[in-house]
Amino acid sequence: MILYLNPFTGLAGDMLLGALLDAGASLDAVRQAVAATGLTGWRLDAERVRTGALTATRVRIEVDDDATERPAANLIAMAARTGLTVAEAALTAIAEVEGALHGVPAADVHLHELGGHDTLIDVVGCAAALRDLRVTRVHSAPLPLGSGTVHTRHGVLPVPAPATLALLTGARVRGGEAGEAVTPTGAALLRAAGTTYGPAPEMALRATGYGAGGRVLPDRPNVTVAMIGDPVAEAGRQIVLSTNLDDVTGEVLGHVIDRALAAGAADAWITPAVMKKGRPAHVLHVLTPPELADDLQNLVLAETGSLGLRRGVVEKIALPRHFETVRLHGRDVRMKHGPWGVKPEYDDLAALAEATGRPLRELAREAFDAL
């Protein structure tokens, strides 16, 4: 599933969470993920509010503990208990940025404004909502930077805050109105999700959600817009990037494939090879639309350390397909129909297997029987 974000007035963790809930993410799934961290003394609710001319979802977090300071390592460890890699990566990015700004190792960072319940709930909640919506690719329009100043534990700082700017490295940004438009939590979540910036990708739109912020703006609704859609298979000219690698571990190769797919690659795969002098190696291939070829080329070279790669033009033929949904054990499973057959979507089956504890192959048979 594709998520496209329009940060109309900005982006904060609670606005993103509200938008994802408004687009159909399960509030119970979010609460369960937060509970898995071991955090106590909190309540999370969502309500419909009016902001400007629109209605939107706003999250409400109530806590019994009003402490805003915690070691970053504690929050990262709590997020790791959930198995949500986006949450763990977002908090790790915050710790690394804060450490670099204040001249201390990331492991020793003590978070002030970002050390409270709200940060952990927003980060874990958004990661859980992305998982519940089965989002595999995140895209966003350019982010408004805002302007002015913000009061922090370290005194008055410019807007965007230094931590936010550091977390937005590589993102596409634009000028904005006065005030803090993007928070460090929002920036960290987009970074952890491997967000690609630019126009909305082609997709079959399934749901739209509006997440409300806390500020009241005189002339417009204060919202982040989330659009959820199915990828649309692209036919026509594609680029294949290939590079031979004999000094890269399997873990790194898997990481590169994940990052390439998250960045918009149409496909990515590895084939074994034998290079000169009998050295065993792998060939990494990335299939990409032409407009993403340069970005994905830079990603592959940076992640693998390769000194070069090959680019080839291929013609991709995409057969028509459509989806039908069956209901299994209280959840929807999409069935992909093509001209020559039908099969259940793996992500749906995997989520159902995790929720029920049943073998995936048995659930696949049940999905066919339910047609």
URURSUL-V626296 format. One record per backbone hydrogen bond with DSSP energy under -1.0 kcal/mol. CO is the residue of the C=O (numbers start at 1). NH is the residue of the N-H. If there is no record, write none. Layout:
co = {CO/CO}
nh = {NH/NH}
This chain:
co = {1/1/2/3/4/5/6/6/11/12/13/14/15/16/17/18/19/20/21/26/27/28/29/30/31/32/34/35/41/43/45/47/49/51/54/56/57/58/60/62/68/70/71/72/73/74/75/76/79/80/83/84/85/86/87/88/89/90/91/92/93/94/95/96/97/98/99/99/105/106/109/111/112/116/117/118/119/120/121/122/123/124/125/126/127/128/129/130/131/137/138/139/140/143/147/148/150/152/155/157/161/162/163/164/166/168/172/174/179/181/183/184/185/186/187/188/189/190/191/196/204/207/209/210/211/221/222/223/224/225/226/227/228/228/229/230/236/238/239/240/241/242/243/245/249/250/251/252/253/254/255/256/257/258/259/260/261/267/269/271/273/275/276/279/281/282/283/284/285/286/287/287/288/289/290/292/293/294/295/296/297/298/299/300/301/310/312/314/316/322/324/326/328/331/333/334/335/336/337/341/343/345/346/347/348/349/350/351/352/353/359/360/361/362/363/364/365/366/368}
nh = {136/137/229/139/227/141/8/225/183/16/17/18/19/20/21/22/23/25/24/30/31/32/33/34/35/36/37/38/64/62/60/58/56/54/51/49/212/47/45/43/115/111/75/76/77/78/79/80/82/83/85/88/89/90/91/92/93/94/95/96/97/98/99/100/101/102/103/104/108/109/72/70/115/120/121/122/123/124/125/126/127/128/129/130/131/132/133/135/134/3/196/5/198/174/179/159/157/155/152/150/165/166/167/168/169/171/143/145/147/11/187/188/189/190/191/192/193/195/194/140/230/228/226/57/224/223/213/9/211/6/209/4/206/207/2/204/316/314/288/312/286/310/284/282/253/254/255/256/257/258/259/260/261/262/263/265/264/287/285/283/281/278/279/275/273/245/271/243/269/241/266/267/239/292/293/296/297/298/299/300/301/302/303/304/305/242/240/238/236/337/335/333/331/328/326/345/324/343/322/338/336/349/350/351/352/353/354/355/356/357/363/364/365/366/367/368/369/370/371}
